Amino acid sequence: MMNIIHRNIAMNMGLTKTNLFNTEQNDLAILSKALAHPARIAILQHLSKANSCINSDLVQELGLAQATVSQHLKALKDIGLIQGTIEGVSMCYCINQVKWQEVGEKFNTLFNQFQLISEQTNCC
């Protein structure tokens, strides 16, 4: 699925030369882009506390239009961080725990690399 997302980003942003970077770097960039909006962070925070949520609850919680919330949910769903199920006429969303763990590990690896380097040397 990440390869499809890579291709979509390249098409949406023009020639990004993603082929110059390894898979890990491209994956982190895609994840970062999906997380790079405060509404998406707020959605994830709400879902982490509520464990699951109906789309209309998020509209009320965030104070954004239904269409806007749906766009943000789609971005998070496209990278697999959240999943949704139909409950009657509503969509119920929750955090995909497997993907959440995977994303956390990817960012922890990045941040831990810097920590190890900074312990060894001084900057500038």
OpenMM code with the backbone's topology and positions (N, CA, C; nanometers):
from openmm import Vec3, app, unit

residues = "MET MET ASN ILE ILE HIS ARG ASN ILE ALA MET ASN MET GLY LEU THR LYS THR ASN LEU PHE ASN THR GLU GLN ASN ASP LEU ALA ILE LEU SER LYS ALA LEU ALA HIS PRO ALA ARG ILE ALA ILE LEU GLN HIS LEU SER LYS ALA ASN SER CYS ILE ASN SER ASP LEU VAL GLN GLU LEU GLY LEU ALA GLN ALA THR VAL SER GLN HIS LEU LYS ALA LEU LYS ASP ILE GLY LEU ILE GLN GLY THR ILE GLU GLY VAL SER MET CYS TYR CYS ILE ASN GLN VAL LYS TRP GLN GLU VAL GLY GLU LYS PHE ASN THR LEU PHE ASN GLN PHE GLN LEU ILE SER GLU GLN THR ASN CYS CYS".split()
positions = [
    Vec3(0.0823, -0.1195, 0.0000),
    Vec3(0.0000, 0.0000, 0.0000),
    Vec3(0.0867, 0.1259, 0.0000),
    Vec3(0.2016, 0.1206, 0.0681),
    Vec3(0.2890, 0.2376, 0.0734),
    Vec3(0.3382, 0.2752, -0.0655),
    Vec3(0.3620, 0.1762, -0.1550),
    Vec3(0.4064, 0.2069, -0.2906),
    Vec3(0.3010, 0.2868, -0.3661),
    Vec3(0.1746, 0.2534, -0.3476),
    Vec3(0.0663, 0.3284, -0.4098),
    Vec3(0.0654, 0.4705, -0.3560),
    Vec3(0.0816, 0.4852, -0.2259),
    Vec3(0.0840, 0.6183, -0.1649),
    Vec3(0.2035, 0.6965, -0.2165),
    Vec3(0.3203, 0.6317, -0.2301),
    Vec3(0.4391, 0.6995, -0.2840),
    Vec3(0.4077, 0.7555, -0.4220),
    Vec3(0.3463, 0.6726, -0.5066),
    Vec3(0.3126, 0.7128, -0.6422),
    Vec3(0.2148, 0.8296, -0.6399),
    Vec3(0.1143, 0.8246, -0.5521),
    Vec3(0.0169, 0.9327, -0.5434),
    Vec3(0.0817, 1.0628, -0.4994),
    Vec3(0.1732, 1.0556, -0.4053),
    Vec3(0.2424, 1.1766, -0.3614),
    Vec3(0.3246, 1.2334, -0.4759),
    Vec3(0.3942, 1.1484, -0.5482),
    Vec3(0.4745, 1.1950, -0.6610),
    Vec3(0.3865, 1.2626, -0.7657),
    Vec3(0.2684, 1.2057, -0.7896),
    Vec3(0.1782, 1.2640, -0.8881),
    Vec3(0.1183, 1.3945, -0.8370),
    Vec3(0.0840, 1.4007, -0.7094),
    Vec3(0.0220, 1.5195, -0.6530),
    Vec3(0.1194, 1.6345, -0.6339),
    Vec3(0.2434, 1.6042, -0.6076),
    Vec3(0.3412, 1.7080, -0.5773),
    Vec3(0.4372, 1.7330, -0.6932),
    Vec3(0.4127, 1.6723, -0.8062),
    Vec3(0.5067, 1.6838, -0.9158),
    Vec3(0.6213, 1.5871, -0.8930),
    Vec3(0.7279, 1.6066, -0.9662),
    Vec3(0.8433, 1.5181, -0.9553),
    Vec3(0.9138, 1.5434, -0.8232),
    Vec3(0.9068, 1.4475, -0.7313),
    Vec3(0.9653, 1.4658, -0.5985),
    Vec3(1.0980, 1.3954, -0.5826),
    Vec3(1.1360, 1.3166, -0.6827),
    Vec3(1.2608, 1.2420, -0.6784),
    Vec3(1.2692, 1.1508, -0.5568),
    Vec3(1.1561, 1.0903, -0.5213),
    Vec3(1.1535, 0.9987, -0.4075),
    Vec3(1.2454, 0.8801, -0.4290),
    Vec3(1.2788, 0.8529, -0.5551),
    Vec3(1.3679, 0.7405, -0.5834),
    Vec3(1.5097, 0.7653, -0.5308),
    Vec3(1.5415, 0.8896, -0.4948),
    Vec3(1.6727, 0.9206, -0.4388),
    Vec3(1.6837, 0.8793, -0.2924),
    Vec3(1.5705, 0.8448, -0.2321),
    Vec3(1.5667, 0.8154, -0.0892),
    Vec3(1.5223, 0.6715, -0.0669),
    Vec3(1.5644, 0.6163, 0.0476),
    Vec3(1.5290, 0.4767, 0.0735),
    Vec3(1.3838, 0.4653, 0.1208),
    Vec3(1.3378, 0.3428, 0.1290),
    Vec3(1.1987, 0.3162, 0.1657),
    Vec3(1.1649, 0.3734, 0.3022),
    Vec3(1.2552, 0.3583, 0.3971),
    Vec3(1.2310, 0.4098, 0.5323),
    Vec3(1.2110, 0.5612, 0.5298),
    Vec3(1.2952, 0.6316, 0.4566),
    Vec3(1.2836, 0.7775, 0.4480),
    Vec3(1.1529, 0.8186, 0.3801),
    Vec3(1.1175, 0.7497, 0.2731),
    Vec3(0.9923, 0.7800, 0.2043),
    Vec3(0.8715, 0.7499, 0.2920),
    Vec3(0.8750, 0.6371, 0.3627),
    Vec3(0.7639, 0.6013, 0.4521),
    Vec3(0.7463, 0.7051, 0.5624),
    Vec3(0.8566, 0.7478, 0.6236),
    Vec3(0.8471, 0.8494, 0.7293),
    Vec3(0.7940, 0.9812, 0.6751),
    Vec3(0.8323, 1.0175, 0.5534),
    Vec3(0.7828, 1.1406, 0.4929),
    Vec3(0.6323, 1.1332, 0.4682),
    Vec3(0.5852, 1.0188, 0.4208),
    Vec3(0.4424, 0.9994, 0.3966),
    Vec3(0.3646, 1.0063, 0.5276),
    Vec3(0.4154, 0.9386, 0.6287),
    Vec3(0.3501, 0.9411, 0.7599),
    Vec3(0.3489, 1.0823, 0.8169),
    Vec3(0.4603, 1.1512, 0.8034),
    Vec3(0.4705, 1.2881, 0.8550),
    Vec3(0.3715, 1.3804, 0.7853),
    Vec3(0.3602, 1.3651, 0.6540),
    Vec3(0.2656, 1.4480, 0.5792),
    Vec3(0.1229, 1.4236, 0.6283),
    Vec3(0.0889, 1.2975, 0.6514),
    Vec3(-0.0458, 1.2651, 0.6984),
    Vec3(-0.0722, 1.3194, 0.8385),
    Vec3(0.0324, 1.3321, 0.9181),
    Vec3(0.0171, 1.3821, 1.0553),
    Vec3(0.0331, 1.5341, 1.0640),
    Vec3(0.0657, 1.5978, 0.9536),
    Vec3(0.1045, 1.7388, 0.9546),
    Vec3(-0.0127, 1.8361, 0.9513),
    Vec3(-0.1159, 1.8066, 1.0239),
    Vec3(-0.2275, 1.9003, 1.0376),
    Vec3(-0.2834, 1.8857, 1.1788),
    Vec3(-0.3055, 1.9976, 1.2463),
    Vec3(-0.3539, 1.9892, 1.3850),
    Vec3(-0.4883, 1.9184, 1.3994),
    Vec3(-0.5730, 1.9254, 1.2987),
    Vec3(-0.7022, 1.8550, 1.3072),
    Vec3(-0.6802, 1.7039, 1.3110),
    Vec3(-0.5815, 1.6558, 1.2368),
    Vec3(-0.5545, 1.5120, 1.2356),
    Vec3(-0.4957, 1.4668, 1.3687),
    Vec3(-0.4127, 1.5499, 1.4258),
    Vec3(-0.3588, 1.5199, 1.5591),
    Vec3(-0.4734, 1.5173, 1.6604),
    Vec3(-0.5633, 1.6141, 1.6511),
    Vec3(-0.6783, 1.6192, 1.7425),
    Vec3(-0.7667, 1.4955, 1.7252),
    Vec3(-0.7853, 1.4511, 1.6019),
    Vec3(-0.8642, 1.3298, 1.5771),
    Vec3(-0.7982, 1.2098, 1.6443),
    Vec3(-0.6674, 1.1960, 1.6254),
    Vec3(-0.5957, 1.0832, 1.6866),
    Vec3(-0.6005, 1.0901, 1.8390),
    Vec3(-0.5862, 1.2095, 1.8939),
    Vec3(-0.5946, 1.2239, 2.0399),
    Vec3(-0.7333, 1.1858, 2.0901),
    Vec3(-0.8354, 1.2297, 2.0193),
    Vec3(-0.9722, 1.1971, 2.0601),
    Vec3(-0.9967, 1.0465, 2.0520),
    Vec3(-0.9519, 0.9857, 1.9424),
    Vec3(-0.9723, 0.8412, 1.9263),
    Vec3(-0.8928, 0.7612, 2.0287),
    Vec3(-0.7761, 0.8105, 2.0663),
    Vec3(-0.6958, 0.7371, 2.1648),
    Vec3(-0.7608, 0.7404, 2.3028),
    Vec3(-0.8351, 0.8461, 2.3307),
    Vec3(-0.9049, 0.8555, 2.4593),
    Vec3(-1.0389, 0.7820, 2.4563),
    Vec3(-1.1098, 0.7951, 2.3447),
    Vec3(-1.2452, 0.7397, 2.3351),
    Vec3(-1.2457, 0.5942, 2.2913),
    Vec3(-1.1360, 0.5459, 2.2342),
    Vec3(-1.1212, 0.4109, 2.1819),
    Vec3(-1.1973, 0.3906, 2.0512),
    Vec3(-1.3091, 0.4530, 2.0323),
    Vec3(-1.3796, 0.4537, 1.9041),
    Vec3(-1.4712, 0.5750, 1.9020),
    Vec3(-1.5128, 0.6133, 1.7831),
    Vec3(-1.5900, 0.7355, 1.7725),
    Vec3(-1.6718, 0.7345, 1.6445),
    Vec3(-1.7903, 0.7880, 1.6518),
    Vec3(-1.8746, 0.8074, 1.5347),
    Vec3(-1.8320, 0.9387, 1.4680),
    Vec3(-1.8328, 0.9401, 1.3368),
    Vec3(-1.7899, 1.0560, 1.2594),
    Vec3(-1.8559, 1.1859, 1.3080),
    Vec3(-1.9849, 1.1827, 1.3357),
    Vec3(-2.0549, 1.3040, 1.3783),
    Vec3(-2.0036, 1.3540, 1.5140),
    Vec3(-1.9538, 1.2625, 1.5987),
    Vec3(-1.8944, 1.3042, 1.7263),
    Vec3(-1.7688, 1.3875, 1.7015),
    Vec3(-1.6906, 1.3471, 1.6010),
    Vec3(-1.5690, 1.4214, 1.5684),
    Vec3(-1.6016, 1.5601, 1.5148),
    Vec3(-1.7078, 1.5697, 1.4367),
    Vec3(-1.7504, 1.6997, 1.3838),
    Vec3(-1.7813, 1.7931, 1.5001),
    Vec3(-1.8553, 1.7431, 1.5974),
    Vec3(-1.8914, 1.8237, 1.7136),
    Vec3(-1.7679, 1.8553, 1.7989),
    Vec3(-1.6821, 1.7579, 1.8191),
    Vec3(-1.5623, 1.7738, 1.9013),
    Vec3(-1.4664, 1.8770, 1.8419),
    Vec3(-1.4468, 1.8719, 1.7108),
    Vec3(-1.3485, 1.9580, 1.6454),
    Vec3(-1.4053, 2.0933, 1.6039),
    Vec3(-1.5363, 2.0998, 1.5848),
    Vec3(-1.5963, 2.2251, 1.5401),
    Vec3(-1.5692, 2.2548, 1.3936),
    Vec3(-1.5404, 2.1510, 1.3162),
    Vec3(-1.5154, 2.1668, 1.1735),
    Vec3(-1.6333, 2.1111, 1.0953),
    Vec3(-1.6432, 2.1490, 0.9701),
    Vec3(-1.7494, 2.0996, 0.8839),
    Vec3(-1.7333, 1.9497, 0.8617),
    Vec3(-1.8456, 1.8834, 0.8372),
    Vec3(-1.8463, 1.7389, 0.8124),
    Vec3(-1.7510, 1.7016, 0.6994),
    Vec3(-1.7541, 1.7772, 0.5909),
    Vec3(-1.6682, 1.7464, 0.4754),
    Vec3(-1.5200, 1.7591, 0.5119),
    Vec3(-1.4878, 1.8579, 0.5925),
    Vec3(-1.3488, 1.8782, 0.6346),
    Vec3(-1.3018, 1.7634, 0.7223),
    Vec3(-1.3835, 1.7237, 0.8175),
    Vec3(-1.3491, 1.6116, 0.9052),
    Vec3(-1.3329, 1.4847, 0.8213),
    Vec3(-1.4202, 1.4653, 0.7254),
    Vec3(-1.4113, 1.3467, 0.6387),
    Vec3(-1.2807, 1.3445, 0.5607),
    Vec3(-1.2355, 1.4597, 0.5133),
    Vec3(-1.1077, 1.4667, 0.4421),
    Vec3(-0.9920, 1.4270, 0.5332),
    Vec3(-0.9942, 1.4764, 0.6568),
    Vec3(-0.8880, 1.4429, 0.7515),
    Vec3(-0.8923, 1.2946, 0.7892),
    Vec3(-1.0114, 1.2420, 0.8068),
    Vec3(-1.0254, 1.0988, 0.8357),
    Vec3(-0.9729, 1.0153, 0.7194),
    Vec3(-0.9997, 1.0567, 0.5992),
    Vec3(-0.9507, 0.9843, 0.4809),
    Vec3(-0.7985, 0.9822, 0.4783),
    Vec3(-0.7352, 1.0947, 0.5088),
    Vec3(-0.5881, 1.1001, 0.5090),
    Vec3(-0.5305, 1.0026, 0.6113),
    Vec3(-0.5925, 0.9955, 0.7281),
    Vec3(-0.5454, 0.9044, 0.8325),
    Vec3(-0.5767, 0.7588, 0.7968),
    Vec3(-0.6892, 0.7386, 0.7330),
    Vec3(-0.7265, 0.6031, 0.6921),
    Vec3(-0.6377, 0.5543, 0.5775),
    Vec3(-0.6009, 0.6438, 0.4871),
    Vec3(-0.5165, 0.6073, 0.3729),
    Vec3(-0.3809, 0.5519, 0.4169),
    Vec3(-0.3266, 0.6020, 0.5270),
    Vec3(-0.1985, 0.5491, 0.5755),
    Vec3(-0.2184, 0.4357, 0.6754),
    Vec3(-0.3438, 0.4043, 0.7036),
    Vec3(-0.3740, 0.2891, 0.7877),
    Vec3(-0.3738, 0.3147, 0.9367),
    Vec3(-0.3589, 0.4412, 0.9791),
    Vec3(-0.3560, 0.4693, 1.1230),
    Vec3(-0.4913, 0.4510, 1.1900),
    Vec3(-0.5977, 0.4729, 1.1132),
    Vec3(-0.7312, 0.4509, 1.1687),
    Vec3(-0.8061, 0.3560, 1.0764),
    Vec3(-0.9084, 0.2980, 1.1313),
    Vec3(-0.9953, 0.2116, 1.0524),
    Vec3(-1.1390, 0.2452, 1.0881),
    Vec3(-1.2274, 0.2201, 0.9950),
    Vec3(-1.3672, 0.2534, 1.0176),
    Vec3(-1.4585, 0.1391, 0.9826),
    Vec3(-1.5692, 0.1321, 1.0554),
    Vec3(-1.6724, 0.0333, 1.0271),
    Vec3(-1.8066, 0.1048, 1.0197),
    Vec3(-1.8945, 0.0505, 0.9416),
    Vec3(-2.0274, 0.1098, 0.9276),
    Vec3(-2.1154, 0.0590, 1.0401),
    Vec3(-2.1791, 0.1530, 1.1090),
    Vec3(-2.2759, 0.1196, 1.2136),
    Vec3(-2.4055, 0.1918, 1.1808),
    Vec3(-2.4963, 0.1218, 1.1189),
    Vec3(-2.6203, 0.1843, 1.0737),
    Vec3(-2.5906, 0.2812, 0.9610),
    Vec3(-2.6238, 0.4088, 0.9824),
    Vec3(-2.5978, 0.5114, 0.8810),
    Vec3(-2.4710, 0.5899, 0.9113),
    Vec3(-2.3974, 0.5502, 1.0141),
    Vec3(-2.2786, 0.6232, 1.0568),
    Vec3(-2.1528, 0.5391, 1.0396),
    Vec3(-2.0406, 0.6072, 1.0350),
    Vec3(-1.9098, 0.5412, 1.0347),
    Vec3(-1.8515, 0.5535, 1.1745),
    Vec3(-1.8034, 0.4428, 1.2263),
    Vec3(-1.7384, 0.4397, 1.3565),
    Vec3(-1.5891, 0.4187, 1.3327),
    Vec3(-1.5057, 0.5076, 1.3872),
    Vec3(-1.3615, 0.5014, 1.3651),
    Vec3(-1.2888, 0.4649, 1.4935),
    Vec3(-1.1757, 0.3968, 1.4752),
    Vec3(-1.0875, 0.3672, 1.5872),
    Vec3(-0.9447, 0.3618, 1.5349),
    Vec3(-0.8499, 0.3648, 1.6265),
    Vec3(-0.7092, 0.3559, 1.5897),
    Vec3(-0.6761, 0.2110, 1.5547),
    Vec3(-0.6050, 0.1938, 1.4453),
    Vec3(-0.5552, 0.0624, 1.4057),
    Vec3(-0.4313, 0.0359, 1.4916),
    Vec3(-0.4455, -0.0474, 1.5909),
    Vec3(-0.3395, -0.0677, 1.6895),
    Vec3(-0.2111, -0.1232, 1.6296),
    Vec3(-0.2226, -0.2106, 1.5306),
    Vec3(-0.1032, -0.2679, 1.4677),
    Vec3(-0.0252, -0.1584, 1.3952),
    Vec3(-0.0949, -0.0785, 1.3161),
    Vec3(-0.0285, 0.0291, 1.2413),
    Vec3(0.0237, 0.1368, 1.3370),
    Vec3(-0.0508, 0.1656, 1.4432),
    Vec3(-0.0091, 0.2643, 1.5433),
    Vec3(0.1269, 0.2242, 1.6012),
    Vec3(0.1397, 0.0974, 1.6361),
    Vec3(0.2652, 0.0448, 1.6908),
    Vec3(0.3779, 0.0568, 1.5884),
    Vec3(0.3471, 0.0206, 1.4647),
    Vec3(0.4462, 0.0277, 1.3566),
    Vec3(0.4944, 0.1714, 1.3347),
    Vec3(0.4023, 0.2644, 1.3318),
    Vec3(0.4384, 0.4054, 1.3119),
    Vec3(0.5215, 0.4555, 1.4293),
    Vec3(0.4816, 0.4198, 1.5500),
    Vec3(0.5588, 0.4584, 1.6683),
    Vec3(0.7009, 0.4070, 1.6626),
    Vec3(0.7173, 0.2832, 1.6199),
    Vec3(0.8511, 0.2241, 1.6087),
    Vec3(0.9351, 0.2963, 1.5043),
    Vec3(0.8737, 0.3338, 1.3917),
    Vec3(0.9470, 0.4059, 1.2865),
    Vec3(0.9978, 0.5403, 1.3380),
    Vec3(0.9118, 0.6157, 1.4054),
    Vec3(0.9542, 0.7461, 1.4576),
    Vec3(1.0526, 0.7300, 1.5731),
    Vec3(1.0315, 0.6300, 1.6585),
    Vec3(1.1263, 0.6054, 1.7677),
    Vec3(1.2647, 0.5716, 1.7143),
    Vec3(1.2699, 0.4935, 1.6080),
    Vec3(1.3989, 0.4605, 1.5470),
    Vec3(1.4683, 0.5869, 1.4994),
    Vec3(1.3947, 0.6740, 1.4329),
    Vec3(1.4518, 0.8010, 1.3861),
    Vec3(1.5019, 0.8844, 1.5033),
    Vec3(1.4201, 0.9045, 1.6035),
    Vec3(1.4578, 0.9893, 1.7167),
    Vec3(1.5689, 0.9273, 1.8000),
    Vec3(1.5686, 0.7962, 1.8136),
    Vec3(1.6739, 0.7293, 1.8896),
    Vec3(1.8083, 0.7354, 1.8185),
    Vec3(1.8085, 0.7400, 1.6859),
    Vec3(1.9340, 0.7559, 1.6117),
    Vec3(2.0011, 0.8872, 1.6498),
    Vec3(1.9245, 0.9935, 1.6574),
    Vec3(1.9807, 1.1227, 1.6943),
    Vec3(2.0305, 1.1208, 1.8374),
    Vec3(1.9553, 1.0605, 1.9260),
    Vec3(1.9951, 1.0546, 2.0662),
    Vec3(2.1298, 0.9859, 2.0800),
    Vec3(2.1503, 0.8776, 2.0087),
    Vec3(2.2773, 0.8059, 2.0150),
    Vec3(2.3919, 0.8906, 1.9607),
    Vec3(2.3685, 0.9620, 1.8532),
    Vec3(2.4713, 1.0485, 1.7942),
    Vec3(2.5036, 1.1638, 1.8884),
    Vec3(2.4010, 1.2275, 1.9447),
    Vec3(2.4242, 1.3450, 2.0275),
    Vec3(2.4972, 1.3105, 2.1569),
    Vec3(2.4845, 1.1878, 2.2039),
    Vec3(2.5562, 1.1470, 2.3244),
    Vec3(2.7048, 1.1310, 2.2967),
    Vec3(2.7400, 1.1061, 2.1692),
    Vec3(2.8783, 1.0817, 2.1330),
    Vec3(2.9554, 1.2097, 2.0993),
    Vec3(2.8890, 1.3067, 2.0436),
    Vec3(2.9578, 1.4285, 1.9994),
    Vec3(2.8779, 1.5521, 2.0361),
    Vec3(2.9463, 1.6641, 2.0319),
    Vec3(2.8808, 1.7920, 2.0489),
    Vec3(2.8455, 1.8475, 1.9116),
    Vec3(2.7390, 1.9205, 1.9047),
    Vec3(2.6974, 1.9814, 1.7784),
    Vec3(2.7748, 2.1109, 1.7565),
    Vec3(2.8242, 2.1267, 1.6375),
    Vec3(2.8964, 2.2476, 1.5951),
    Vec3(3.0022, 2.2864, 1.6966),
] * unit.nanometer
topology = app.Topology()
chain = topology.addChain("A")
for resn in residues:
    res = topology.addResidue(resn, chain)
    for name in ("N", "CA", "C"):
        topology.addAtom(name, app.Element.getBySymbol(name[0]), res)
